[in-house]
Amino acid sequence: MKKIIIIFILGILFSLHGCTDTPTTIGVYMLMDTSGTYTKQLEQAKRIINYLLGTLNPGDTLAVARIDSGSFSEKDIIAKATFDQRPSVAVKQKRVFEKTVSDFITSVKGSAHTDITGGLLQAVEYLEEAKPGKKYVLIFSDLEEDLEEGHTRDLNKIDLDLNGYNIIALNVTKLLPDQANPQKYYDRLNMWEEIVTKRGGNWRKINDLDRLTTILEEE
């Protein structure tokens, strides 16, 4: 009887130990700006995606979407996957993912407008459904929003909770007006940082893409 009790207790302890040692899953939603001449920057975006594919583990989630004239739509998701626990299956998923993104970048045409806010809203909706342990939204853009006539994006009227989200701006290139007045560039960065932090999110900017290893660093 004592032996049975000991085995039972050990079983409970083992199960609890397993729970505490379960790795936290990661969810990454990457937004790629496809407006105007920014399409020339997309080869850099591909570097980031390839890094992510090499870094994310089975159970992690990755989605890549375009920022275009109206980005609050699932149709703008280029590729998405939650990687299988079986390594061989996960490898195949990643190969398909890489090819899908590569084909898109090769054939993409620039959009007339830039709906960054819509893309952010879609990213949060997607990651809320995926339910990863850690949530990242990467925004590959100059952060200059240009909405199509008739589109409204008033975040003061939208209940956007970014608590637990890490929002990272990548490759925020300087525009021609920024050369004449650098304050425009910093105002743009400060505006998005305020939008994110005011809603409970963590904000970071990385312009040196050689520092890709810091993207998914521990918070």
Beta strands, then each sheet from edge to edge (+ up, - down):
strand 1: 26-33
strand 2: 61-67
strand 3: 77-82
strand 4: 134-140
strand 5: 165-170
strand 6: 202-206
sheet 1: 3+ 2- 1- 4- 5- 6-
end
